[in-house]
Every structure is written in C-alpha cells, then in structure tokens.
Amino acid sequence: MTPSDVVADVRDQHSDVRGRIVHSLAFGRHLTDTSPLVVILPGLGLPFYTRPTARTVAARGLECTVLDLPGFGSSRPWPTRPTVHAIGMTAARWIELQAPHRPVLVLGHSTGAQAALTAVLALSARRRDVALVMAGPTFTPDQRRLVRLAAAVPRAYRHDRPDEVDPAELYRGRTGIVAMLHSGLHDAIEQRIPDLRLPLTLTAGVDDAFAPVDWLDLLARSARQTPSVRTSLLNGSHNNLFTHPEEVAELVVLAAADVAR
C-alpha cells in the first residue's frame, strides 16, 4: 500500500468512557479488526501539533487516533482531570473499549509520554498486544524544579515555531495546562518504567533539551523487564512531531511491527 492509497483526512469522534465523553481525532481508514491501531497522547493536552505526524502515519497505512485528553481540543466538558495519571488511565479505558482485540501502539509525547506509560502499564495487566513509544519524555531529574525547567525551554524549542500551537486549545486549557505541568514534575518515570513488560521505543529530537541522550539512556537501562528497547534520535527539537512528521512516522511504523507479529 502506498501513501496515495490512504485517505488521511481527520474525523472527529466522540466515545463514551464510563459516562464521560472522550473526543478524539481519527486519521486513515479502518482496515481490519486485527490491524494495529496507533494511539497518540499529546503533550500538555494540546492535540493540534500532533496532526502532521498522525496524518503521515495514516499515509503509511496505519490507522491512527489522537486522543484529546484531558479535553483542550474541544469545547465539551473535560472527561478527565488534567494530570498525567488520570489521562493515562482514561486512555487505557478508551483502548479497552475501542480496541479490545486489536494490537495497539501507544505513542505519547512530552507529558503525554508520561501518561502513555501509565496507560500501557495499566493495559499490561490484561494483554500483551500493546507497545509503547515515549517521544520527548519529560522530565529529567534535574529539570523537576521550575527554575531549571525554565532554563531549558529556549534550547528545547530551538527549532519550533509559534504556529505549532492552536490558540483556542491554549485558551481552553489555560488552567489545566498548569495542573498538568505540576503533575508531570512530580512523576519520576525512571522509577515506574522498570515495571514495563511490553516493547518500548524511546525517541527525541536531537536538539531537544527536555530529553537529552543521557536521559533516554537512563530510561532504556531502567526498562529491565521489557522484551525489547529501541532508542532513536531524530531531527528537530522538542515538537518534532510537527516539524519532522516523516521521521517520526517511520519510527512509528517500525514500532508498530512489535505488536503486529
């Protein structure tokens, strides 16, 4: 299948998850009930910048869904609290309801990577047909103080642009983004990742100061129970899902093969 064979237009979807409506963006046509599904959890709950990667993943023949969690991409009430744990658990419940028998690759970016780890750890208690991609994972131990985090911001976004963010999402999430940031700062993923028993891919932009090589290496070493660990540096800085979607999509296709066997 070639990219031209796939219609990658976005479709708004709304799903009931335990009485709460979860908004999502679906890319690519449904293939089969046994084909892999890629689920993206955006950083700070801002889904707009993930669309280029989602479209490119769909163009490579994979069905892809961006979960709008905690809900900044819609005017509907938020279906979950703006914390990495709550987002991850809601994502796990959505996957159980929407893809109970399909292989699933969960791609989380930035704080979304922290939430994705929560989701995959929850799913791993019941299934093995799941893999995890942590892209630009936050926060390194020395960046868990606001002063040090702020010092890294100019370097982390050195190749990014203001048009990567939707002002409407920022406005709707103006209070929740702060709560998500604080939640992420208190989440030591290097202490949780040793419990992971499913395939893991770690990636970041080569100029992403939030996710330097030594941090990715620490996470890779800490994932002692995973059947496979892949680490990949790509072009760009923190938001390379927007600036370099082709490279990210190629890595996603490779990681999806971990659960498509």
Buried (B, 14 or more C-beta within 10 A) or exposed (E): EEEEEBEBEBEEBEBEBEEBBBBBBBBBBEBEEEBBBBBBBBBBBBBBBBBBBBBBBBBBBBBBBBBBBBBBBBEBEBBBBBBBBBBBBBBBBBBBEBBEEBBBBBBBBBBBBBBBBBBBBBBBEEBEBBBBBBBBBBBBEEBBEEEEBEEBEEBBBBBBEEEBBBEEBBEBBEEBBEBBBEBBBEBEBBEBBEBBBBBBBBBBBEBBBBBBEEBBEBBBEBBEEBEEBBBBBBBBBBBBBBBBBEBBBBBBBEBBBBBBE
